[in-house]
């Protein structure tokens, strides 16, 4: 119960702020054309993100997605607090597809009844990387199937994000343990 008042205050603060998309008068974020959810499920390593208060102190962040029999997706986010060897912190949630034509627009909830947009805005041809954004352009995660990403692949992703109006200078790389 101690978490509820700060959470409500945080949600209200976010709701009252102008999004990057509105502030910069940008067009709607483009998602990928189609996502095969059976290929998308599994383990992902966070390569970079726009820092968020709910991830403060996190490093070695990962996400695991698993298909549910009802068509939704179980979400397990994990990170290490303070360092790659720090104590593990985890959050369980649920995702649901909003745009069934593409499967690229989902919503995720960690605190029902609150749902947040989870849009897949870039995706490797072999599902080797994914980029998850938000229509506000205020949330962004670059994910990989491996704990590291080739710098040329990363730079190409960042260039595509900049072309979509994301403020890529806000990206912070996520430390992962050595392989």
VMD Tcl script that builds the backbone (N, CA, C; Angstrom):
set m [mol new atoms 537]
animate dup $m
set s [atomselect $m all]
$s set {name element resname resid chain x y z} {
  {N N UNK 1 A 0.805 -1.189 0.000}
  {CA C UNK 1 A 0.000 0.000 0.000}
  {C C UNK 1 A 0.855 1.263 0.000}
  {N N UNK 2 A 2.088 1.192 0.506}
  {CA C UNK 2 A 2.953 2.367 0.494}
  {C C UNK 2 A 3.253 2.827 -0.923}
  {N N UNK 3 A 3.229 1.895 -1.889}
  {CA C UNK 3 A 3.549 2.206 -3.275}
  {C C UNK 3 A 2.413 2.944 -3.971}
  {N N UNK 4 A 1.190 2.750 -3.545}
  {CA C UNK 4 A 0.037 3.293 -4.255}
  {C C UNK 4 A 0.028 4.819 -4.343}
  {N N UNK 5 A 0.169 5.596 -3.245}
  {CA C UNK 5 A 0.142 7.062 -3.400}
  {C C UNK 5 A 1.212 7.600 -4.348}
  {N N UNK 6 A 2.493 7.171 -4.262}
  {CA C UNK 6 A 3.463 7.681 -5.233}
  {C C UNK 6 A 3.118 7.278 -6.664}
  {N N UNK 7 A 2.577 6.071 -6.838}
  {CA C UNK 7 A 2.205 5.613 -8.167}
  {C C UNK 7 A 1.102 6.489 -8.736}
  {N N UNK 8 A 0.064 6.746 -7.951}
  {CA C UNK 8 A -1.042 7.592 -8.407}
  {C C UNK 8 A -0.534 8.997 -8.705}
  {N N UNK 9 A 0.292 9.551 -7.821}
  {CA C UNK 9 A 0.861 10.878 -8.054}
  {C C UNK 9 A 1.681 10.894 -9.336}
  {N N UNK 10 A 2.474 9.866 -9.551}
  {CA C UNK 10 A 3.295 9.784 -10.767}
  {C C UNK 10 A 2.447 9.707 -12.019}
  {N N UNK 11 A 1.390 8.906 -11.982}
  {CA C UNK 11 A 0.500 8.806 -13.140}
  {C C UNK 11 A -0.196 10.129 -13.415}
  {N N UNK 12 A -0.616 10.825 -12.371}
  {CA C UNK 12 A -1.242 12.134 -12.558}
  {C C UNK 12 A -0.249 13.142 -13.118}
  {N N UNK 13 A 0.981 13.104 -12.631}
  {CA C UNK 13 A 2.004 14.030 -13.141}
  {C C UNK 13 A 2.263 13.785 -14.617}
  {N N UNK 14 A 2.344 12.529 -15.012}
  {CA C UNK 14 A 2.558 12.196 -16.418}
  {C C UNK 14 A 1.380 12.663 -17.257}
  {N N UNK 15 A 0.180 12.456 -16.752}
  {CA C UNK 15 A -1.025 12.837 -17.496}
  {C C UNK 15 A -1.107 14.350 -17.703}
  {N N UNK 16 A -0.512 15.120 -16.804}
  {CA C UNK 16 A -0.598 16.577 -16.884}
  {C C UNK 16 A 0.548 17.207 -17.677}
  {N N UNK 17 A 1.519 16.449 -18.083}
  {CA C UNK 17 A 2.639 17.006 -18.821}
  {C C UNK 17 A 2.406 16.879 -20.315}
  {N N UNK 18 A 3.053 17.771 -21.047}
  {CA C UNK 18 A 2.960 17.723 -22.500}
  {C C UNK 18 A 3.953 16.694 -23.015}
  {N N UNK 19 A 3.491 15.820 -23.885}
  {CA C UNK 19 A 4.361 14.784 -24.425}
  {C C UNK 19 A 5.332 15.388 -25.439}
  {N N UNK 20 A 6.393 14.660 -25.698}
  {CA C UNK 20 A 7.363 15.075 -26.713}
  {C C UNK 20 A 6.678 15.215 -28.067}
  {N N UNK 21 A 5.792 14.287 -28.382}
  {CA C UNK 21 A 5.089 14.333 -29.669}
  {C C UNK 21 A 4.302 15.634 -29.808}
  {N N UNK 22 A 3.559 16.029 -28.785}
  {CA C UNK 22 A 2.775 17.269 -28.843}
  {C C UNK 22 A 3.679 18.500 -28.776}
  {N N UNK 23 A 4.677 18.452 -27.900}
  {CA C UNK 23 A 5.564 19.608 -27.719}
  {C C UNK 23 A 6.284 19.961 -29.013}
  {N N UNK 24 A 6.681 18.943 -29.771}
  {CA C UNK 24 A 7.423 19.175 -31.012}
  {C C UNK 24 A 6.535 19.097 -32.256}
  {N N UNK 25 A 5.218 18.945 -32.055}
  {CA C UNK 25 A 4.255 18.889 -33.169}
  {C C UNK 25 A 4.647 17.829 -34.198}
  {N N UNK 26 A 4.914 16.621 -33.701}
  {CA C UNK 26 A 5.358 15.520 -34.554}
  {C C UNK 26 A 4.180 14.662 -34.997}
  {N N UNK 27 A 4.305 14.002 -36.147}
  {CA C UNK 27 A 3.248 13.069 -36.570}
  {C C UNK 27 A 3.253 11.835 -35.672}
  {N N UNK 28 A 2.203 11.017 -35.797}
  {CA C UNK 28 A 2.121 9.798 -34.997}
  {C C UNK 28 A 3.323 8.899 -35.252}
  {N N UNK 29 A 3.782 8.250 -34.193}
  {CA C UNK 29 A 4.876 7.283 -34.281}
  {C C UNK 29 A 4.445 6.143 -35.210}
  {N N UNK 30 A 5.361 5.726 -36.079}
  {CA C UNK 30 A 5.109 4.588 -36.968}
  {C C UNK 30 A 5.599 3.304 -36.306}
  {N N UNK 31 A 4.765 2.291 -36.358}
  {CA C UNK 31 A 5.169 0.976 -35.854}
  {C C UNK 31 A 5.615 0.127 -37.035}
  {N N UNK 32 A 6.155 -1.042 -36.734}
  {CA C UNK 32 A 6.488 -1.984 -37.797}
  {C C UNK 32 A 5.196 -2.496 -38.416}
  {N N UNK 33 A 5.291 -3.065 -39.616}
  {CA C UNK 33 A 4.100 -3.516 -40.332}
  {C C UNK 33 A 3.420 -4.713 -39.718}
  {N N UNK 34 A 4.201 -5.664 -39.204}
  {CA C UNK 34 A 3.614 -6.864 -38.614}
  {C C UNK 34 A 4.599 -7.506 -37.643}
  {N N UNK 35 A 4.070 -8.044 -36.558}
  {CA C UNK 35 A 4.862 -8.767 -35.568}
  {C C UNK 35 A 4.276 -10.164 -35.411}
  {N N UNK 36 A 5.110 -11.170 -35.592}
  {CA C UNK 36 A 4.733 -12.557 -35.326}
  {C C UNK 36 A 4.986 -12.775 -33.834}
  {N N UNK 37 A 3.927 -12.769 -33.053}
  {CA C UNK 37 A 4.085 -12.830 -31.601}
  {C C UNK 37 A 4.762 -14.114 -31.131}
  {N N UNK 38 A 4.614 -15.199 -31.868}
  {CA C UNK 38 A 5.289 -16.433 -31.465}
  {C C UNK 38 A 6.811 -16.291 -31.599}
  {N N UNK 39 A 7.260 -15.473 -32.546}
  {CA C UNK 39 A 8.703 -15.209 -32.686}
  {C C UNK 39 A 9.164 -14.140 -31.703}
  {N N UNK 40 A 8.254 -13.258 -31.311}
  {CA C UNK 40 A 8.602 -12.146 -30.418}
  {C C UNK 40 A 8.755 -12.599 -28.964}
  {N N UNK 41 A 7.985 -13.610 -28.565}
  {CA C UNK 41 A 8.084 -14.072 -27.180}
  {C C UNK 41 A 9.473 -14.641 -26.924}
  {N N UNK 42 A 9.806 -14.733 -25.658}
  {CA C UNK 42 A 11.119 -15.222 -25.258}
  {C C UNK 42 A 11.865 -14.176 -24.461}
  {N N UNK 43 A 13.178 -14.336 -24.398}
  {CA C UNK 43 A 14.031 -13.475 -23.579}
  {C C UNK 43 A 14.638 -12.344 -24.396}
  {N N UNK 44 A 14.671 -11.160 -23.798}
  {CA C UNK 44 A 15.277 -9.971 -24.395}
  {C C UNK 44 A 16.178 -9.287 -23.366}
  {N N UNK 45 A 17.286 -8.738 -23.840}
  {CA C UNK 45 A 18.182 -7.939 -23.018}
  {C C UNK 45 A 17.996 -6.475 -23.388}
  {N N UNK 46 A 17.936 -5.635 -22.377}
  {CA C UNK 46 A 17.837 -4.203 -22.631}
  {C C UNK 46 A 19.224 -3.666 -22.983}
  {N N UNK 47 A 19.308 -3.015 -24.136}
  {CA C UNK 47 A 20.570 -2.444 -24.603}
  {C C UNK 47 A 20.656 -0.964 -24.245}
  {N N UNK 48 A 19.523 -0.272 -24.350}
  {CA C UNK 48 A 19.470 1.155 -24.024}
  {C C UNK 48 A 18.025 1.540 -23.745}
  {N N UNK 49 A 17.850 2.675 -23.073}
  {CA C UNK 49 A 16.502 3.147 -22.773}
  {C C UNK 49 A 16.498 4.652 -22.537}
  {N N UNK 50 A 15.291 5.212 -22.518}
  {CA C UNK 50 A 15.099 6.546 -21.975}
  {C C UNK 50 A 14.890 6.318 -20.480}
  {N N UNK 51 A 15.738 6.871 -19.620}
  {CA C UNK 51 A 15.602 6.625 -18.177}
  {C C UNK 51 A 14.207 6.984 -17.656}
  {N N UNK 52 A 13.694 6.119 -16.800}
  {CA C UNK 52 A 12.389 6.310 -16.181}
  {C C UNK 52 A 12.522 6.088 -14.673}
  {N N UNK 53 A 11.695 6.761 -13.911}
  {CA C UNK 53 A 11.784 6.646 -12.451}
  {C C UNK 53 A 11.556 5.213 -11.974}
  {N N UNK 54 A 10.689 4.458 -12.649}
  {CA C UNK 54 A 10.419 3.098 -12.202}
  {C C UNK 54 A 11.581 2.142 -12.490}
  {N N UNK 55 A 12.592 2.605 -13.232}
  {CA C UNK 55 A 13.781 1.779 -13.471}
  {C C UNK 55 A 15.013 2.348 -12.767}
  {N N UNK 56 A 14.821 3.312 -11.904}
  {CA C UNK 56 A 15.952 3.947 -11.222}
  {C C UNK 56 A 16.812 2.898 -10.520}
  {N N UNK 57 A 18.110 2.947 -10.745}
  {CA C UNK 57 A 19.042 2.016 -10.123}
  {C C UNK 57 A 19.168 0.681 -10.824}
  {N N UNK 58 A 18.395 0.486 -11.885}
  {CA C UNK 58 A 18.421 -0.808 -12.585}
  {C C UNK 58 A 19.575 -0.903 -13.579}
  {N N UNK 59 A 20.150 -2.067 -13.635}
  {CA C UNK 59 A 21.134 -2.408 -14.650}
  {C C UNK 59 A 20.942 -3.895 -14.957}
  {N N UNK 60 A 21.584 -4.371 -15.997}
  {CA C UNK 60 A 21.432 -5.767 -16.416}
  {C C UNK 60 A 19.951 -6.119 -16.583}
  {N N UNK 61 A 19.196 -5.204 -17.171}
  {CA C UNK 61 A 17.748 -5.382 -17.318}
  {C C UNK 61 A 17.411 -6.368 -18.429}
  {N N UNK 62 A 16.401 -7.195 -18.153}
  {CA C UNK 62 A 15.914 -8.160 -19.135}
  {C C UNK 62 A 14.386 -8.168 -19.108}
  {N N UNK 63 A 13.821 -8.685 -20.185}
  {CA C UNK 63 A 12.370 -8.884 -20.262}
  {C C UNK 63 A 12.129 -10.270 -20.839}
  {N N UNK 64 A 11.174 -10.982 -20.270}
  {CA C UNK 64 A 10.776 -12.283 -20.780}
  {C C UNK 64 A 9.282 -12.230 -21.070}
  {N N UNK 65 A 8.932 -12.588 -22.302}
  {CA C UNK 65 A 7.542 -12.586 -22.737}
  {C C UNK 65 A 7.129 -14.027 -23.025}
  {N N UNK 66 A 5.953 -14.405 -22.536}
  {CA C UNK 66 A 5.448 -15.768 -22.741}
  {C C UNK 66 A 3.977 -15.705 -23.135}
  {N N UNK 67 A 3.634 -16.450 -24.190}
  {CA C UNK 67 A 2.258 -16.491 -24.668}
  {C C UNK 67 A 1.352 -17.143 -23.622}
  {N N UNK 68 A 0.157 -16.609 -23.508}
  {CA C UNK 68 A -0.870 -17.140 -22.616}
  {C C UNK 68 A -1.944 -17.830 -23.466}
  {N N UNK 69 A -2.673 -18.733 -22.881}
  {CA C UNK 69 A -3.717 -19.444 -23.619}
  {C C UNK 69 A -4.862 -18.527 -24.040}
  {N N UNK 70 A -5.031 -17.379 -23.363}
  {CA C UNK 70 A -6.115 -16.450 -23.713}
  {C C UNK 70 A -5.707 -15.443 -24.782}
  {N N UNK 71 A -4.488 -15.577 -25.322}
  {CA C UNK 71 A -4.017 -14.675 -26.362}
  {C C UNK 71 A -3.199 -13.513 -25.837}
  {N N UNK 72 A -3.239 -13.248 -24.542}
  {CA C UNK 72 A -2.404 -12.210 -23.949}
  {C C UNK 72 A -0.987 -12.737 -23.753}
  {N N UNK 73 A -0.122 -11.898 -23.218}
  {CA C UNK 73 A 1.283 -12.256 -23.034}
  {C C UNK 73 A 1.674 -11.965 -21.589}
  {N N UNK 74 A 2.283 -12.942 -20.918}
  {CA C UNK 74 A 2.861 -12.706 -19.597}
  {C C UNK 74 A 4.176 -11.969 -19.776}
  {N N UNK 75 A 4.421 -11.006 -18.898}
  {CA C UNK 75 A 5.627 -10.191 -18.952}
  {C C UNK 75 A 6.359 -10.335 -17.621}
  {N N UNK 76 A 7.654 -10.593 -17.700}
  {CA C UNK 76 A 8.503 -10.605 -16.514}
  {C C UNK 76 A 9.708 -9.712 -16.803}
  {N N UNK 77 A 9.752 -8.569 -16.138}
  {CA C UNK 77 A 10.892 -7.665 -16.251}
  {C C UNK 77 A 11.780 -7.863 -15.032}
  {N N UNK 78 A 13.084 -7.980 -15.271}
  {CA C UNK 78 A 14.044 -8.144 -14.189}
  {C C UNK 78 A 15.209 -7.189 -14.385}
  {N N UNK 79 A 15.812 -6.812 -13.274}
  {CA C UNK 79 A 17.036 -6.029 -13.335}
  {C C UNK 79 A 17.833 -6.287 -12.065}
  {N N UNK 80 A 19.038 -5.822 -12.074}
  {CA C UNK 80 A 19.899 -5.869 -10.892}
  {C C UNK 80 A 20.009 -4.449 -10.354}
  {N N UNK 81 A 19.851 -4.302 -9.050}
  {CA C UNK 81 A 19.915 -2.986 -8.430}
  {C C UNK 81 A 21.353 -2.561 -8.190}
  {N N UNK 82 A 21.704 -1.407 -8.730}
  {CA C UNK 82 A 22.994 -0.793 -8.438}
  {C C UNK 82 A 24.164 -1.260 -9.269}
  {N N UNK 83 A 24.221 -2.538 -9.589}
  {CA C UNK 83 A 25.321 -3.071 -10.395}
  {C C UNK 83 A 24.875 -4.388 -11.007}
  {N N UNK 84 A 25.650 -4.883 -11.959}
  {CA C UNK 84 A 25.284 -6.149 -12.616}
  {C C UNK 84 A 25.298 -7.326 -11.644}
  {N N UNK 85 A 25.924 -7.151 -10.474}
  {CA C UNK 85 A 25.945 -8.194 -9.449}
  {C C UNK 85 A 25.000 -7.890 -8.297}
  {N N UNK 86 A 24.254 -6.790 -8.387}
  {CA C UNK 86 A 23.370 -6.376 -7.308}
  {C C UNK 86 A 22.172 -7.290 -7.146}
  {N N UNK 87 A 21.373 -7.036 -6.123}
  {CA C UNK 87 A 20.186 -7.865 -5.894}
  {C C UNK 87 A 19.182 -7.720 -7.035}
  {N N UNK 88 A 18.484 -8.820 -7.321}
  {CA C UNK 88 A 17.510 -8.808 -8.413}
  {C C UNK 88 A 16.211 -8.154 -7.971}
  {N N UNK 89 A 15.658 -7.378 -8.880}
  {CA C UNK 89 A 14.341 -6.751 -8.706}
  {C C UNK 89 A 13.509 -7.225 -9.895}
  {N N UNK 90 A 12.243 -7.575 -9.666}
  {CA C UNK 90 A 11.423 -8.041 -10.780}
  {C C UNK 90 A 10.018 -7.450 -10.701}
  {N N UNK 91 A 9.384 -7.421 -11.850}
  {CA C UNK 91 A 7.998 -6.949 -11.947}
  {C C UNK 91 A 7.277 -7.845 -12.946}
  {N N UNK 92 A 6.123 -8.342 -12.542}
  {CA C UNK 92 A 5.308 -9.184 -13.421}
  {C C UNK 92 A 4.143 -8.361 -13.945}
  {N N UNK 93 A 3.855 -8.563 -15.227}
  {CA C UNK 93 A 2.750 -7.855 -15.842}
  {C C UNK 93 A 2.104 -8.689 -16.915}
  {N N UNK 94 A 1.267 -8.014 -17.666}
  {CA C UNK 94 A 0.520 -8.674 -18.727}
  {C C UNK 94 A 0.404 -7.713 -19.893}
  {N N UNK 95 A 0.534 -8.243 -21.092}
  {CA C UNK 95 A 0.383 -7.435 -22.298}
  {C C UNK 95 A -0.787 -7.970 -23.108}
  {N N UNK 96 A -1.447 -7.055 -23.823}
  {CA C UNK 96 A -2.520 -7.455 -24.724}
  {C C UNK 96 A -2.376 -6.686 -26.027}
  {N N UNK 97 A -2.726 -7.348 -27.108}
  {CA C UNK 97 A -2.631 -6.735 -28.434}
  {C C UNK 97 A -3.795 -5.771 -28.602}
  {N N UNK 98 A -3.491 -4.568 -29.087}
  {CA C UNK 98 A -4.507 -3.557 -29.340}
  {C C UNK 98 A -4.839 -3.512 -30.833}
  {N N UNK 99 A -3.815 -3.662 -31.667}
  {CA C UNK 99 A -3.989 -3.630 -33.121}
  {C C UNK 99 A -3.733 -5.038 -33.664}
  {N N UNK 100 A -4.789 -5.799 -33.837}
  {CA C UNK 100 A -4.648 -7.205 -34.257}
  {C C UNK 100 A -4.220 -7.347 -35.714}
  {N N UNK 101 A -4.346 -6.298 -36.514}
  {CA C UNK 101 A -3.909 -6.362 -37.913}
  {C C UNK 101 A -2.390 -6.442 -38.002}
  {N N UNK 102 A -1.691 -5.745 -37.090}
  {CA C UNK 102 A -0.222 -5.720 -37.143}
  {C C UNK 102 A 0.434 -6.423 -35.959}
  {N N UNK 103 A -0.257 -6.532 -34.843}
  {CA C UNK 103 A 0.315 -7.010 -33.570}
  {C C UNK 103 A 1.445 -6.108 -33.074}
  {N N UNK 104 A 1.603 -4.933 -33.651}
  {CA C UNK 104 A 2.700 -4.036 -33.284}
  {C C UNK 104 A 2.313 -3.038 -32.195}
  {N N UNK 105 A 1.021 -2.895 -31.937}
  {CA C UNK 105 A 0.556 -1.992 -30.885}
  {C C UNK 105 A -0.054 -2.848 -29.787}
  {N N UNK 106 A 0.598 -2.796 -28.633}
  {CA C UNK 106 A 0.130 -3.537 -27.474}
  {C C UNK 106 A -0.046 -2.570 -26.316}
  {N N UNK 107 A -0.659 -3.064 -25.265}
  {CA C UNK 107 A -0.727 -2.360 -23.997}
  {C C UNK 107 A -0.182 -3.308 -22.938}
  {N N UNK 108 A 0.500 -2.734 -21.936}
  {CA C UNK 108 A 1.075 -3.522 -20.859}
  {C C UNK 108 A 0.563 -2.970 -19.534}
  {N N UNK 109 A 0.296 -3.876 -18.618}
  {CA C UNK 109 A -0.127 -3.470 -17.285}
  {C C UNK 109 A 0.683 -4.203 -16.234}
  {N N UNK 110 A 1.215 -3.429 -15.299}
  {CA C UNK 110 A 1.868 -3.998 -14.125}
  {C C UNK 110 A 1.029 -3.714 -12.885}
  {N N UNK 111 A 0.130 -2.731 -12.996}
  {CA C UNK 111 A -0.753 -2.322 -11.902}
  {C C UNK 111 A -2.150 -2.139 -12.477}
  {N N UNK 112 A -2.911 -3.220 -12.543}
  {CA C UNK 112 A -4.266 -3.084 -13.070}
  {C C UNK 112 A -5.063 -2.181 -12.149}
  {N N UNK 113 A -5.887 -1.351 -12.691}
  {CA C UNK 113 A -6.455 -1.328 -14.036}
  {C C UNK 113 A -5.707 -0.419 -15.005}
  {N N UNK 114 A -4.491 -0.024 -14.686}
  {CA C UNK 114 A -3.736 0.909 -15.525}
  {C C UNK 114 A -2.988 0.160 -16.627}
  {N N UNK 115 A -3.150 0.603 -17.864}
  {CA C UNK 115 A -2.492 0.011 -19.027}
  {C C UNK 115 A -1.701 1.095 -19.726}
  {N N UNK 116 A -0.501 0.753 -20.207}
  {CA C UNK 116 A 0.333 1.694 -20.947}
  {C C UNK 116 A 0.626 1.184 -22.340}
  {N N UNK 117 A 0.717 2.115 -23.282}
  {CA C UNK 117 A 1.017 1.740 -24.659}
  {C C UNK 117 A 2.415 1.148 -24.775}
  {N N UNK 118 A 2.528 0.115 -25.581}
  {CA C UNK 118 A 3.770 -0.615 -25.844}
  {C C UNK 118 A 3.769 -0.850 -27.345}
  {N N UNK 119 A 4.453 0.029 -28.085}
  {CA C UNK 119 A 4.450 -0.039 -29.542}
  {C C UNK 119 A 5.801 -0.517 -30.045}
  {N N UNK 120 A 5.787 -1.496 -30.919}
  {CA C UNK 120 A 7.022 -2.009 -31.510}
  {C C UNK 120 A 7.313 -1.163 -32.745}
  {N N UNK 121 A 8.342 -0.313 -32.629}
  {CA C UNK 121 A 8.629 0.676 -33.668}
  {C C UNK 121 A 9.789 0.278 -34.580}
  {N N UNK 122 A 10.511 -0.760 -34.223}
  {CA C UNK 122 A 11.581 -1.283 -35.071}
  {C C UNK 122 A 11.797 -2.735 -34.662}
  {N N UNK 123 A 12.161 -3.558 -35.634}
  {CA C UNK 123 A 12.293 -4.983 -35.373}
  {C C UNK 123 A 13.242 -5.582 -36.394}
  {N N UNK 124 A 14.208 -6.348 -35.907}
  {CA C UNK 124 A 15.137 -7.018 -36.811}
  {C C UNK 124 A 14.435 -8.062 -37.663}
  {N N UNK 125 A 14.942 -8.280 -38.863}
  {CA C UNK 125 A 14.335 -9.235 -39.795}
  {C C UNK 125 A 14.236 -10.636 -39.189}
  {N N UNK 126 A 15.185 -10.986 -38.334}
  {CA C UNK 126 A 15.191 -12.288 -37.679}
  {C C UNK 126 A 14.849 -12.196 -36.197}
  {N N UNK 127 A 14.204 -11.104 -35.817}
  {CA C UNK 127 A 13.796 -10.871 -34.433}
  {C C UNK 127 A 15.010 -10.872 -33.495}
  {N N UNK 128 A 16.140 -10.409 -34.020}
  {CA C UNK 128 A 17.358 -10.333 -33.217}
  {C C UNK 128 A 17.405 -9.067 -32.372}
  {N N UNK 129 A 16.618 -8.054 -32.738}
  {CA C UNK 129 A 16.468 -6.857 -31.923}
  {C C UNK 129 A 15.045 -6.351 -32.075}
  {N N UNK 130 A 14.639 -5.562 -31.098}
  {CA C UNK 130 A 13.334 -4.905 -31.141}
  {C C UNK 130 A 13.480 -3.549 -30.462}
  {N N UNK 131 A 12.669 -2.608 -30.913}
  {CA C UNK 131 A 12.633 -1.300 -30.276}
  {C C UNK 131 A 11.188 -1.035 -29.880}
  {N N UNK 132 A 11.005 -0.749 -28.605}
  {CA C UNK 132 A 9.680 -0.506 -28.055}
  {C C UNK 132 A 9.577 0.964 -27.685}
  {N N UNK 133 A 8.530 1.588 -28.200}
  {CA C UNK 133 A 8.311 2.993 -27.911}
  {C C UNK 133 A 6.893 3.237 -27.445}
  {N N UNK 134 A 6.580 4.496 -27.341}
  {CA C UNK 134 A 5.289 4.961 -26.870}
  {C C UNK 134 A 4.846 6.085 -27.793}
  {N N UNK 135 A 3.549 6.230 -28.053}
  {CA C UNK 135 A 3.112 7.290 -28.971}
  {C C UNK 135 A 3.512 8.698 -28.530}
  {N N UNK 136 A 3.813 8.885 -27.262}
  {CA C UNK 136 A 4.253 10.195 -26.770}
  {C C UNK 136 A 5.714 10.477 -27.099}
  {N N UNK 137 A 6.461 9.441 -27.453}
  {CA C UNK 137 A 7.908 9.482 -27.665}
  {C C UNK 137 A 8.693 9.750 -26.364}
  {N N UNK 138 A 8.050 9.586 -25.225}
  {CA C UNK 138 A 8.706 9.828 -23.939}
  {C C UNK 138 A 9.249 8.552 -23.301}
  {N N UNK 139 A 8.955 7.409 -23.887}
  {CA C UNK 139 A 9.436 6.112 -23.404}
  {C C UNK 139 A 10.067 5.388 -24.577}
  {N N UNK 140 A 11.198 4.729 -24.328}
  {CA C UNK 140 A 11.885 4.033 -25.409}
  {C C UNK 140 A 12.837 2.991 -24.829}
  {N N UNK 141 A 12.808 1.805 -25.424}
  {CA C UNK 141 A 13.724 0.728 -25.043}
  {C C UNK 141 A 14.253 0.053 -26.297}
  {N N UNK 142 A 15.549 -0.158 -26.353}
  {CA C UNK 142 A 16.174 -0.949 -27.405}
  {C C UNK 142 A 16.516 -2.296 -26.781}
  {N N UNK 143 A 16.005 -3.371 -27.385}
  {CA C UNK 143 A 16.157 -4.719 -26.851}
  {C C UNK 143 A 16.908 -5.598 -27.846}
  {N N UNK 144 A 17.591 -6.606 -27.315}
  {CA C UNK 144 A 18.339 -7.539 -28.153}
  {C C UNK 144 A 18.194 -8.943 -27.577}
  {N N UNK 145 A 18.330 -9.933 -28.432}
  {CA C UNK 145 A 18.305 -11.318 -27.960}
  {C C UNK 145 A 19.601 -11.690 -27.250}
  {N N UNK 146 A 20.615 -10.867 -27.410}
  {CA C UNK 146 A 21.915 -11.101 -26.775}
  {C C UNK 146 A 22.265 -9.906 -25.886}
  {N N UNK 147 A 23.138 -10.080 -24.899}
  {CA C UNK 147 A 23.442 -8.984 -23.972}
  {C C UNK 147 A 24.226 -7.826 -24.598}
  {N N UNK 148 A 24.756 -8.024 -25.789}
  {CA C UNK 148 A 25.471 -6.950 -26.475}
  {C C UNK 148 A 24.905 -6.790 -27.876}
  {N N UNK 149 A 25.177 -5.641 -28.472}
  {CA C UNK 149 A 24.700 -5.366 -29.819}
  {C C UNK 149 A 25.830 -4.742 -30.615}
  {N N UNK 150 A 26.000 -5.192 -31.836}
  {CA C UNK 150 A 26.997 -4.629 -32.740}
  {C C UNK 150 A 26.773 -3.115 -32.860}
  {N N UNK 151 A 27.849 -2.339 -32.808}
  {CA C UNK 151 A 27.720 -0.879 -32.831}
  {C C UNK 151 A 27.093 -0.363 -34.122}
  {N N UNK 152 A 27.331 -1.033 -35.244}
  {CA C UNK 152 A 26.714 -0.599 -36.502}
  {C C UNK 152 A 25.203 -0.822 -36.487}
  {N N UNK 153 A 24.768 -1.916 -35.902}
  {CA C UNK 153 A 23.333 -2.188 -35.774}
  {C C UNK 153 A 22.703 -1.139 -34.859}
  {N N UNK 154 A 23.353 -0.880 -33.726}
  {CA C UNK 154 A 22.856 0.117 -32.770}
  {C C UNK 154 A 22.764 1.494 -33.429}
  {N N UNK 155 A 23.813 1.898 -34.110}
  {CA C UNK 155 A 23.824 3.222 -34.753}
  {C C UNK 155 A 22.730 3.342 -35.812}
  {N N UNK 156 A 22.469 2.273 -36.548}
  {CA C UNK 156 A 21.406 2.288 -37.561}
  {C C UNK 156 A 20.027 2.414 -36.890}
  {N N UNK 157 A 19.840 1.724 -35.772}
  {CA C UNK 157 A 18.581 1.841 -35.018}
  {C C UNK 157 A 18.398 3.278 -34.555}
  {N N UNK 158 A 19.438 3.851 -33.974}
  {CA C UNK 158 A 19.360 5.223 -33.461}
  {C C UNK 158 A 19.043 6.196 -34.596}
  {N N UNK 159 A 19.622 5.995 -35.754}
  {CA C UNK 159 A 19.337 6.871 -36.905}
  {C C UNK 159 A 17.862 6.756 -37.307}
  {N N UNK 160 A 17.318 5.556 -37.317}
  {CA C UNK 160 A 15.894 5.385 -37.660}
  {C C UNK 160 A 14.993 6.023 -36.604}
  {N N UNK 161 A 15.394 5.925 -35.352}
  {CA C UNK 161 A 14.620 6.555 -34.282}
  {C C UNK 161 A 14.650 8.078 -34.404}
  {N N UNK 162 A 15.800 8.624 -34.707}
  {CA C UNK 162 A 15.909 10.078 -34.897}
  {C C UNK 162 A 15.017 10.526 -36.052}
  {N N UNK 163 A 14.964 9.738 -37.120}
  {CA C UNK 163 A 14.110 10.073 -38.271}
  {C C UNK 163 A 12.629 10.056 -37.891}
  {N N UNK 164 A 12.285 9.302 -36.838}
  {CA C UNK 164 A 10.898 9.266 -36.351}
  {C C UNK 164 A 10.629 10.347 -35.313}
  {N N UNK 165 A 11.616 11.171 -35.015}
  {CA C UNK 165 A 11.407 12.263 -34.077}
  {C C UNK 165 A 11.734 11.951 -32.629}
  {N N UNK 166 A 12.319 10.785 -32.363}
  {CA C UNK 166 A 12.745 10.491 -30.990}
  {C C UNK 166 A 13.969 11.322 -30.650}
  {N N UNK 167 A 14.021 11.837 -29.442}
  {CA C UNK 167 A 15.172 12.609 -28.973}
  {C C UNK 167 A 16.252 11.613 -28.517}
  {N N UNK 168 A 17.015 11.121 -29.479}
  {CA C UNK 168 A 17.941 10.014 -29.223}
  {C C UNK 168 A 19.075 10.381 -28.278}
  {N N UNK 169 A 19.321 11.663 -28.079}
  {CA C UNK 169 A 20.360 12.040 -27.115}
  {C C UNK 169 A 19.970 11.633 -25.691}
  {N N UNK 170 A 18.705 11.319 -25.476}
  {CA C UNK 170 A 18.233 10.870 -24.160}
  {C C UNK 170 A 18.542 9.395 -23.898}
  {N N UNK 171 A 18.930 8.645 -24.932}
  {CA C UNK 171 A 19.207 7.216 -24.748}
  {C C UNK 171 A 20.400 7.003 -23.821}
  {N N UNK 172 A 20.240 6.066 -22.918}
  {CA C UNK 172 A 21.320 5.670 -22.006}
  {C C UNK 172 A 21.537 4.184 -22.194}
  {N N UNK 173 A 22.792 3.795 -22.405}
  {CA C UNK 173 A 23.121 2.375 -22.572}
  {C C UNK 173 A 22.940 1.645 -21.239}
  {N N UNK 174 A 22.505 0.412 -21.320}
  {CA C UNK 174 A 22.269 -0.426 -20.142}
  {C C UNK 174 A 23.426 -1.402 -19.997}
  {N N UNK 175 A 24.065 -1.384 -18.832}
  {CA C UNK 175 A 25.157 -2.334 -18.583}
  {C C UNK 175 A 24.578 -3.737 -18.459}
  {N N UNK 176 A 25.273 -4.688 -19.066}
  {CA C UNK 176 A 24.923 -6.094 -18.961}
  {C C UNK 176 A 26.176 -6.835 -18.479}
  {N N UNK 177 A 25.999 -7.969 -17.797}
  {CA C UNK 177 A 27.180 -8.712 -17.353}
  {C C UNK 177 A 27.989 -9.200 -18.549}
  {N N UNK 178 A 29.286 -9.339 -18.369}
  {CA C UNK 178 A 30.114 -9.856 -19.477}
  {C C UNK 178 A 29.678 -11.270 -19.844}
  {N N UNK 179 A 29.748 -11.555 -21.135}
  {CA C UNK 179 A 29.315 -12.882 -21.614}
  {C C UNK 179 A 30.277 -13.972 -21.212}
}
mol reanalyze $m
mol bondsrecalc $m
mol representation Tube
mol addrep $m
